[in-house]
Amino acid sequence: MGEYEPKIEVHFPETVPTAKGTTVKLECFALGNPVPTIIWRRADGKPIARKAGRHKSNGILEIPNFQQEDAGLYECVAENSRGKNVARGQLTFYAQPNWIQKINDIHVAIEENVFWECKANGRPKPTYRWLKNGEPLLTRDRIQIEQGTLNITIVNLSDAGMYQCVAENKHGVIFSSAELSVIAVGPDFSRTLLKRVTLVKVGGEVVIECKPKASPKPVYIWKKGRDILRENERITISEDGSLKIVNVTKSDAGSYTCIATNHFGTASSTGNLIVKDPTRVMVPPSSMDVTVGESIVLPCQVTHDHSLDIVFTWSFNGHLIDFDKDGDHFERVGGQDSAGDLMIRNIQLKHAGKYVCMVQTSVDKLSAAADLIVRGPPGPPEAVTIDEITDTTAQLSWRPGPDNHSPITMYVIQARTPFSVGWQAVNTVPELIDGKTFTATVVDLNPWVEYEFRTVAANVIGIGEPSRPSEKRRTEEALPEVTPANVSGGGGSKSELVITWETVPEELQNGRGFGYVVAFRPYGKMIWMLTVLASADASRYVFRNESVRPFSPFEVKVGVFNNKGEGPFSPTTVVYSAEEEPTKPPASIFARSLSATDIEVFWASPMEKNRGRIQGYEVKYWRHDDKEENARKIRTIGNQTSTKITNLKGSALYHLAVKAYNTAGTGPSSATVNVTTRKPPPSQPPGNIIWNSSDSKIILNWDQVKALDNESEVKGYKVLYRWNRQSSTSVIETNKTSVELSLPFDEDYIIEIKPFSDGGDGSSSEQIRIPKISNAYARGAGPSTSNACTLSAISTIMISLTARSSL
């Protein structure tokens, strides 16, 4: 066969009824050459729902969960190069009835009305009918039926029963059932007695409710005492039986009875009305104008019926004050049941607003209000803006913040940089900025520094909080103006000139590309030599040249530059080139022992002329048993040609040598000399110390100290004494084992004794305390103040001991 246009062989019916929520399938099969393509579409132009699926080369269209909006005329289009063919079919939507609103059980009093309504949806739209106890219910007399509504007027007992609303269409029928119960009972107050006691104030209004259980609705009569109440302009009885009295007077007090009557009986209930005097505010709070930090009392004093409890509460800006939570500022004061004053301590700006004193009893409730205005330092200015910036100035503007009820008198501008310690006040034009000025020029800024600014407002009360910082802006670049400080130098190695200086801080460099120009020349010469150091951190320059003579003076100055150009030079100063070490050793070295721990060394300046300047001398010393490389060193300064060496070991041989030195180093060493320290002093302290006092004299006696073989011989003794309350000590030397001291007896004395020798001072006795004595004669011995006592004129204490501790 040759090519031919499509021919649809199998297609869906012209009408396809489809139930709600089901899945519908439409089939379309076509022959043709070339093989035709199948396309599905809706005839009304609407898109086919996205939930629809296509299967078997588009031959089947499947629509799940079918809804009303899916209904319509669908087309199957088969097409190839020879032509096309179309098949059409209508999808119709149907749904059985479904309840939207059902009916519910009702309990009604006899002679009342009943209204029921039921609603259902469906496709086609359902119709309604009603059943009572399974039998059809029709409109007649008191019963009115209209579609899904049922209305029964003046219900009687025969109307009670089971009712059904029926909704139906050709696809189904549904039922909704409810029971109607008719109640008929006489008045009953057993559960709804009148309130036993009702309180009301003079001039107020009161409603006494009367709600007995009754069916049908009863007729109400009220009595005061035994008299029937008649309605008037102050007294009314509502349909529900409630009694309302307005503009109450004292004469309205008494017992009230509500009597209810219907076809089935009569009942009554009684309650009492008590009339109280009204509460009145005698001293209300008054509006005030205060300053931050002050404390005030807002009064709230009332007269009231003292048989009633009274409660005071305060609110601030519509919120109740919690005196426990906010006790730091708020306190209730007064101390009387008729006073509820409020104290506000240490008032802050946040405490400004409306304060209301609320007074409540069981019969009335009233309030009194006052406004509190709080004056304080200004709030922070707003929107600080840098309008223009140069190398040393910045034009600022801002908006005023709240003045907190006190006019702003002045503004202060502060600045901060990465180099400042916090915020600093700056100079401005105008110098003093008044409270009506909102722009100023900041002057005396450093070029090429990042600044941020803030504004602080002040008034007669104080200085306010600062504004938020402005944006950060960098000043423009400028020529450097600050030169390096402390230009100096010296030292270094041979043929070197070392020049040093303190770097210029970054905030004073005035721009990018900062560096130094080092200028120097031999002293007295005219031509400067220049070196450029392109580093802001450079602080040292070394000039090396064989022509540089040792310790020669040079004139030196250091300048600055940046991308804008060159700045000034520092003042000229004189710096010396590197020295040469001393070339000659000291002469005539001599050492002698002073004691077991000290020696003294002497020398003379070099005999021949030195090429290197001498700044001082270095003495090296070491013990014979130690290595020379471990020797210790001490230095002298200037022309000093002797020194004392301490803290040595006794009876030890020491070697010593001396060198001259300067900034270049040390010169050659002198010849080595030897010296032996003396034997150590006696290690035993004086013992068996006895003292006697008589006629303002103290006589001390002690045993002789004998030195050991390896100790220096005792040459004498030192007696050290002082007042008990003084720190300075006096010393007497003697070569005997006794001493007589002429001392006044108006103080306690502390005394120690120790031997001395060529090797130094020996071990000291323990401290002896001689107490203040007013008598003519006393005697004693003892090593410590803890054992001291006051002696009588003829008392004798003999304490023999050997004092062994060191002083």
Buried (B, 14 or more C-beta within 10 A) or exposed (E): EEEEBBEBEEBBEEEBEBEBEEEBEBBBBBBBBEEBBBBBBBEEEEEBBEEBEBEEEBBBBBBBEBBEEBBBEBBBBBBBEBBBBBBEBBBEBBBBBEBEEBBEEBEBBBBBEBEBBBBBBBBEEBBBBBBBEEEEBEEEEBBEBEEBBBBBBEBEEEBBBEBBBBBBBEBEBBEBBBEBEBBBBBBBBEEEBBEEEBBBBBEBEBEBBBBBBBBBBBEBBBBBEEEEBEEEEEBEBEEEBBBBBEEBEEEBBEEBBBBBBBEBEBBBBBBBBEBBBBBEBEEBBEEBEBBBEEEBBBBBBBEBBEEBEBEBBBBBEEEEBEBEEEEEBBBBEBEEEBBBBBBBBEBEBEBBEEBBBBBBBBBBEBBBEBEBEBBBBBBBBEEBEBEEBBBBBBBBBBEBBBBBBBEBBBBBBBBBBEEEEEBEEBEBEEEEBEBEBBEBBBBEBBBBBEBBBBBBBBBEBBEBEBBEBBEEBEBBBBBBBBBBEEBEBBBBEBBBBBBBBEBBEBBBBBBEEBBBBBBBBBEEEEEBBEEEBEEBEBBEBBBEEEEBEBBBEBBBBBBBBBEBEEBEBBEEBEBBBBBBBBBBBBBEBEBEBBBBBBBBBBBEBBEEEBBBBBBBBBBBBBBEEBEEEEBEEBBBEEEEBEBEBEEBEBBBEBBBBBBBBBBBEBBEBBEBBEBBBBBBBBBBBBBBBBBBBEEEEBBBBBEEBEBEEEBBEBBEBBBBBBBBEEEEEEEBEBEEBEBEBEBEBEBBBBBBBBBBBBBBBBBBBBBBBBBEBEBEBBBBBBBEBEBBEEBEEEEEBEEEBBBBEEB
